[in-house]
Amino acid sequence: MNLSLSLSIASSAVSSSWTPATASPLLWLRADSGVTSPGGLLTWTDVLGEGGLHVDAGSTFPTLSAASVGGQDAFAFDGTDEFQSGTNLMSAGSAYSVLMVGKVTTTPAVGNGGVLTLRKSTPCAACELRQVPDMIVHADEVNGANNCTLSTANSTAVATAIQSNFQAVWKMAGAGQAPVLYVNGTAYTMASGVQGTESGDAGYTIGSTPSGINFVGLIAEIVVVSGAISDADRSGWGTYVLGRYGF
């Protein structure tokens, strides 16, 4: 066996055995795991048992939708739903990455903020898929210079992709740096904007932002890892999603 073939086989083996646990996640949530309703309040617990989110009394509950994304369960968010935690995932302005499997259910993809938002008041750090008309990928909801936006052509391409089942990665390199969005493995660089430094109230949410720019669609799985994700982990994530969800 020649060296290049041997290396290729080794790389394939590593990639095929990859799970989110491989990347030592700060958070790993999957809609078919850790969902309970203690006292009538919905709770979503980390797959590894390291933390979780809840829905406060008076908040709107996301709906669990069976086998709705690649044959797997997902939570359906209608633009008023959210999960939340009062604990920060990381220090302000950190490098981090968000990995998601889901589907947007609005056409066009207008108003889809709050996939994951660090901090529960502004300035926050919101990973979004919000077309206004160009797509905002990340925002702090205070300083427009921190609205990380795609070009018109890339906005159109992403808006089309996310209206079917998709996987996405927000690669955040830290405050002052422009993120990169990957959708179904394709990289999209920003036309404008850089990551800010969040300083709002402690905690984080899934499905909402402090100003009510909320997500409308399905979320089957969401993972948060420390640092700008490596190419090896991003490749492993793609293989994992293909094996579990079929796309």
BELZIVEN-V573616 format. One record per backbone hydrogen bond with DSSP energy under -1.0 kcal/mol. NH is the residue of the N-H (numbers start at 1). CO is the residue of the C=O. E is the energy in kcal/mol with one decimal. If there is no record, write none. Layout:
# BELZIVEN-V573616
nh=NH co=CO e=E
nh=NH co=CO e=E
This chain:
# BELZIVEN-V573616
nh=6 co=2 e=-2.2
nh=7 co=3 e=-2.6
nh=8 co=4 e=-2.1
nh=9 co=5 e=-2.4
nh=10 co=6 e=-2.2
nh=11 co=7 e=-2.5
nh=12 co=8 e=-2.2
nh=13 co=9 e=-2.2
nh=14 co=10 e=-2.1
nh=15 co=11 e=-2.5
nh=16 co=12 e=-2.5
nh=17 co=13 e=-1.2
nh=18 co=15 e=-1.2
nh=22 co=19 e=-2.1
nh=23 co=20 e=-1.2
nh=24 co=21 e=-1.7
nh=26 co=224 e=-2.7
nh=27 co=224 e=-1.6
nh=29 co=222 e=-2.9
nh=31 co=220 e=-2.6
nh=33 co=30 e=-2.1
nh=36 co=43 e=-2.3
nh=40 co=37 e=-1.8
nh=41 co=38 e=-1.9
nh=43 co=36 e=-3.0
nh=44 co=53 e=-2.5
nh=45 co=34 e=-2.5
nh=46 co=51 e=-3.3
nh=47 co=28 e=-3.2
nh=49 co=46 e=-1.9
nh=53 co=44 e=-2.7
nh=54 co=84 e=-2.4
nh=55 co=42 e=-1.8
nh=59 co=56 e=-2.3
nh=63 co=76 e=-1.9
nh=65 co=74 e=-3.6
nh=69 co=72 e=-2.3
nh=72 co=69 e=-1.9
nh=74 co=65 e=-2.0
nh=75 co=219 e=-2.7
nh=76 co=63 e=-3.4
nh=77 co=217 e=-3.4
nh=79 co=215 e=-1.0
nh=82 co=60 e=-1.1
nh=83 co=206 e=-2.1
nh=84 co=54 e=-2.4
nh=85 co=204 e=-2.4
nh=94 co=91 e=-1.4
nh=96 co=172 e=-1.4
nh=97 co=225 e=-2.3
nh=98 co=170 e=-1.9
nh=99 co=223 e=-3.1
nh=100 co=168 e=-2.6
nh=101 co=221 e=-2.3
nh=102 co=166 e=-2.3
nh=103 co=218 e=-2.0
nh=104 co=162 e=-3.1
nh=105 co=216 e=-1.5
nh=110 co=108 e=-2.0
nh=113 co=111 e=-1.8
nh=115 co=127 e=-2.0
nh=117 co=205 e=-2.6
nh=118 co=125 e=-2.3
nh=119 co=203 e=-3.2
nh=120 co=201 e=-2.5
nh=124 co=140 e=-1.7
nh=125 co=118 e=-1.6
nh=126 co=139 e=-3.2
nh=127 co=116 e=-3.0
nh=128 co=137 e=-2.7
nh=129 co=112 e=-3.3
nh=130 co=136 e=-2.0
nh=131 co=109 e=-1.8
nh=132 co=134 e=-2.1
nh=136 co=130 e=-3.6
nh=137 co=148 e=-3.6
nh=138 co=148 e=-1.0
nh=139 co=126 e=-1.6
nh=146 co=143 e=-2.3
nh=147 co=144 e=-1.8
nh=148 co=138 e=-3.2
nh=149 co=192 e=-2.1
nh=150 co=135 e=-2.5
nh=155 co=151 e=-2.7
nh=156 co=152 e=-2.0
nh=157 co=153 e=-1.9
nh=158 co=154 e=-2.6
nh=159 co=155 e=-2.6
nh=160 co=156 e=-1.9
nh=161 co=157 e=-1.9
nh=162 co=158 e=-2.5
nh=164 co=161 e=-1.3
nh=166 co=102 e=-2.5
nh=168 co=100 e=-2.5
nh=169 co=182 e=-2.4
nh=170 co=98 e=-2.7
nh=171 co=180 e=-2.9
nh=172 co=96 e=-2.5
nh=175 co=93 e=-2.1
nh=176 co=195 e=-3.3
nh=177 co=174 e=-2.1
nh=180 co=171 e=-1.7
nh=181 co=188 e=-2.3
nh=182 co=169 e=-2.7
nh=183 co=186 e=-2.2
nh=184 co=167 e=-3.2
nh=186 co=183 e=-1.9
nh=188 co=181 e=-2.9
nh=191 co=149 e=-3.2
nh=192 co=149 e=-1.3
nh=194 co=145 e=-1.1
nh=195 co=177 e=-2.9
nh=199 co=123 e=-1.9
nh=200 co=123 e=-1.7
nh=204 co=85 e=-1.8
nh=205 co=117 e=-2.2
nh=206 co=83 e=-2.2
nh=207 co=114 e=-2.5
nh=212 co=209 e=-1.8
nh=214 co=212 e=-1.4
nh=215 co=207 e=-1.6
nh=217 co=77 e=-1.8
nh=218 co=103 e=-3.3
nh=219 co=75 e=-2.4
nh=220 co=101 e=-2.5
nh=221 co=101 e=-1.3
nh=222 co=29 e=-2.5
nh=223 co=99 e=-2.9
nh=224 co=27 e=-2.8
nh=225 co=97 e=-2.4
nh=227 co=95 e=-2.4
nh=234 co=230 e=-2.4
nh=235 co=231 e=-2.5
nh=236 co=232 e=-2.3
nh=237 co=233 e=-2.5
nh=238 co=234 e=-2.0
nh=239 co=235 e=-2.1
nh=240 co=236 e=-2.6
nh=241 co=237 e=-2.8
nh=242 co=238 e=-2.2
nh=243 co=239 e=-2.3
nh=244 co=240 e=-2.3
nh=245 co=241 e=-3.4
nh=246 co=242 e=-1.2
